[in-house]
Each structure stands twice: as structure tokens, then as C-alpha cells.
Amino acid sequence: MLTLLAKFLKALNSESGAWALAFAFVLGMMMGFTPLWRVHNLVILLIALLFRINLTGFILSFVICSGVAYLLDPWFHQVGFYLLAHESWQPLWQSLYQSAFWRVLQFQHSLTLGSVLISLAFAPILLFASFFIIMQYRKRIQAWFNRLKLVQMLKANRFWAIYSGIRG
């Protein structure tokens, strides 16, 4: 866990693009909020690997959002159930369920449908918020943080050795 945190801080403090980190957080959030063993999560993982986003930020966001998802599951279920049970949407769900492709995607499950829709709705908000936070951290907080006595003391322990020892 220390290595993961050290890699994240290294990426946060590096010259890598803030947008790449922000997209990593968004993709990790989408994968963390939705049930894990679904086809759309394979697509998210493929996108993360193909576009070479920061995998440490992706994994960290996935872990955090997976924990938060357990608290939000009743809300995800409620949204999905509302959409699946709504009378005017019934012909659409029935026609989609007739196709094997849509059955494999498992959007007929209320938790899957609700979590995908809510994560898609929060994706732009998290993207711009995380970009703003990363830029503010790099401009203001990083220099102030390095001057703290506590940080200077922590630089003498094992965590700093792991953080400094990471190449690239």
C-alpha cells in the first residue's frame, strides 16, 4: 500500500499531464461504482490500458470508489429500479432483452443500470473537479507542503525511501 501511495504522489508531483490523472480518476470511479464482473468494466479497463492513463491514479480511484459504492448501492438500485419499472420504458427494455448482446451487458439488473447511469452523470463533474484540484495542488499546496516540519521529518523514514526510489 505504501508503494501505491508513493507512486500516486510521484505522479501527482511529476510533470505528467493533469488531464491524464483526471481521466484516470474518472475511469477508476466508473469501474468502482459499477458491479465488478460486467462487460463494460472490461471496456473501461481496455480504455485505461490503451490510452496509457496513470494506472496508479486509476487503481487508487477504483479502490476508493469501490468502498464508497457500498454506501451508494441503495441509491444506485433505486435509480435503476425506477427506470426498469417505469411503464413508458417497458417496450425499450423488452426489445433490448431480446438481443443476446444486451443480455450480456446485464443492464436489466437495477444495480448495474443505476450505477452506470449515475457514474456517467458524475464523470464530467469529477473530471473537471479533479483537474482543478490537481492544478491547485501543483501551484499552491505542493510548495507549502514541502516546507512543513512534519513533511521534513517524514522524508527521513521508509516511506520517503520508497517514494524516492521509484524510477520514472
C-alpha positions in Angstrom: 0.0 0.0 0.0 2.9 2.3 0.7 4.3 1.7 -2.7 0.9 2.5 -4.3 0.6 5.7 -2.3 4.2 6.7 -3.2 3.6 6.1 -6.9 0.5 8.2 -6.7 2.3 11.1 -5.0 5.1 10.7 -7.6 2.6 11.1 -10.4 0.9 14.0 -8.7 4.2 15.8 -8.3 5.6 14.9 -11.7 5.3 16.8 -14.9 2.8 14.4 -16.3 -0.4 15.9 -17.6 -3.1 16.8 -15.1 -5.8 15.7 -17.7 -4.2 12.2 -17.7 -4.6 12.0 -13.9 -8.1 13.4 -14.1 -9.2 10.8 -16.7 -7.6 8.1 -14.5 -9.7 9.2 -11.6 -12.9 9.2 -13.7 -12.3 5.8 -15.2 -11.5 4.4 -11.8 -14.6 5.9 -10.4 -16.7 4.4 -13.2 -15.2 1.0 -12.6 -15.5 1.3 -8.8 -19.1 2.4 -8.7 -20.4 -0.4 -11.0 -20.5 -4.1 -10.2 -17.1 -5.5 -11.0 -17.8 -8.5 -13.1 -19.6 -6.8 -16.0 -18.6 -6.4 -19.7 -18.5 -2.6 -19.5 -15.7 -2.8 -16.9 -13.6 -4.7 -19.4 -14.1 -1.9 -21.8 -13.1 0.7 -19.2 -10.0 -1.4 -18.4 -9.2 -1.6 -22.1 -9.5 2.2 -22.5 -7.3 2.7 -19.4 -4.6 0.5 -20.9 -4.9 1.7 -24.5 -4.7 5.4 -23.7 -1.9 4.9 -21.2 -3.5 6.9 -18.4 -1.9 6.9 -15.0 -2.6 3.4 -13.7 -1.8 4.3 -10.1 -4.5 7.0 -10.1 -6.8 4.6 -11.8 -6.3 1.9 -9.2 -6.5 4.3 -6.3 -9.7 5.8 -7.6 -11.1 2.3 -8.2 -10.3 1.2 -4.6 -11.8 4.3 -3.0 -14.9 4.3 -5.2 -15.5 0.6 -4.6 -15.7 1.3 -0.9 -18.0 4.3 -1.5 -20.2 2.2 -3.8 -21.3 0.0 -1.0 -22.8 3.1 0.7 -24.4 4.3 -2.5 -25.7 0.9 -3.7 -29.3 1.6 -2.4 -29.3 4.8 -4.4 -28.0 3.0 -7.5 -30.6 0.3 -7.1 -33.4 2.9 -6.6 -32.5 4.7 -9.8 -32.1 1.5 -11.8 -35.3 0.1 -10.5 -37.2 3.3 -11.3 -36.0 3.2 -14.9 -36.6 -0.5 -15.3 -40.1 -0.4 -13.8 -41.3 2.8 -15.5 -44.2 2.0 -17.8 -43.1 4.1 -20.7 -39.7 2.4 -20.8 -41.0 -1.1 -20.9 -41.0 -1.6 -24.7 -37.4 -0.5 -24.8 -36.2 -2.8 -22.1 -38.2 -5.7 -23.6 -36.6 -5.2 -27.0 -33.2 -4.9 -25.6 -33.6 -8.0 -23.6 -34.5 -9.9 -26.7 -31.0 -9.3 -28.0 -28.2 -11.5 -26.7 -25.7 -8.6 -26.8 -27.8 -6.5 -24.3 -28.4 -9.5 -22.1 -24.6 -10.0 -21.8 -24.2 -6.3 -20.8 -26.7 -7.1 -17.9 -28.4 -3.7 -17.9 -31.6 -5.5 -16.9 -30.2 -5.5 -13.4 -31.3 -2.4 -11.5 -27.9 -2.1 -9.7 -25.9 -2.2 -12.9 -28.2 0.2 -14.8 -28.4 2.7 -11.9 -24.7 2.7 -11.1 -23.7 3.1 -14.8 -26.1 6.0 -15.3 -25.0 7.8 -12.1 -21.3 7.2 -12.8 -21.8 8.6 -16.3 -23.6 11.6 -14.8 -20.8 12.3 -12.3 -18.0 11.7 -14.8 -17.8 15.2 -16.2 -18.0 16.7 -12.7 -15.2 14.5 -11.3 -13.1 15.2 -14.4 -13.1 18.9 -14.1 -13.0 18.9 -10.3 -10.0 16.6 -10.2 -8.3 18.6 -12.9 -8.8 21.8 -10.9 -7.6 20.1 -7.6 -4.5 18.8 -9.3 -3.6 22.1 -10.8 -4.3 23.9 -7.5 -2.2 21.3 -5.7 0.7 21.8 -8.1 0.5 25.6 -7.9 -0.1 26.3 -4.3 -0.1 23.3 -2.0 3.0 21.4 -3.1 5.5 24.1 -2.1 3.8 24.9 1.1 3.5 21.2 2.0 7.2 20.6 1.4 8.1 23.3 3.9 6.2 21.7 6.8 8.3 20.3 9.7 6.2 17.1 9.6 7.0 16.5 6.0 10.7 17.1 6.5 10.6 14.6 9.3 8.8 12.1 7.2 11.4 12.4 4.5 13.7 10.6 6.8 11.6 7.4 7.1 10.9 4.3 5.0 8.0 5.9 3.0 10.3 8.6 1.7 12.9 6.0 0.7 10.2 4.1 -1.3 8.9 7.3 -2.8 12.4 8.4 -3.8 13.4 5.0 -5.1 10.6 4.9 -7.7 12.0 5.3 -11.2 10.1 7.1 -13.9 
